[in-house]
C-alpha cells in the first residue's frame, strides 16, 4: 500500500479497536530475521509490514514485485498524528532516553494540538519492569502507541505484549524520537531521494558503522538469491 492507503487502513483498525502490530521493515531487520528464527517469526506474524528502508524498495523492484512507494516510519508516524487530529485520537510515546522522549513529546504535542497525548516514558526499563509499563499503557488506553527501542528490544517486546496492551495501532519507530527531539537531523530530501538516508545518519552517528556493514550483505544476498528466484520463475 502507498502512504495514504496505509493511513486509511490503520484508521479503520482504530475504529474497530482490533490490535494491529506495525513493523517498519528495513534491511537490517530482514537480515536479523534471516539469522534469528525467533525474530523472523516476529516479522512474519506482524499485522502490517511497511517498506521503510530504501533498500527494501530496491529489493522489491529487483525481484519484480515492486511496492507502490516507500512508507518511511518517520513519515507514517507524522501522517497518523495528522489524521488523528481530525478524529481526536490519543497517543502514547515509549522509548529513547528520558530527556529525548520528553522533548519529543513536548514538540509533537505542540505540532499536533488535536492529539491527546496520554502518556510517555523512556525505553530504559528491565524485563522485571515490563508489567508496570504495560499496566501504565493499558490505563492510558491510547489509540496509537509508538515504541522506540533497539531492534532486538523493540519488535519482540511489542509482539510479546500486543494482546495485553490492547492498543489498536502499535508501531516501532526506531530512532524517530531522536529526530523529532532535534538530537539528530533528518536527511535532506536529496539524500532520501537517492536512497542515501542511511549514509547521512552514519555521518551523524559514526558509532553505527558496524551495524551498517549489514547493508552490503543484504544487497549481495538480494542479487544472488534474487537472481535464482527470477530464473526459477522465468526459465529461458
Secondary structure, DSSP 8 states (H G I E B T S, - for coil): --HHHHHHHHHHHHHHT--EEEEEE-HHHHHHHHH-HHHHHHHHT-SEEEE-SHHHHHHHHHTT---SS---HHHHHHHHHHHHHHHT-EEEEEES-HHHHHHHHHHHHHH-TTSEEEEEE-S---GGGHHHHHHHHHHHT-SEEEEE--HHHHHHHHHHHHHHH--SEEEE-TTHHHHHHTSS----HHHHHTT-HHHHHHHH-GGGHHHHTHHHHHHHHHHHHHHHHHHHHT--
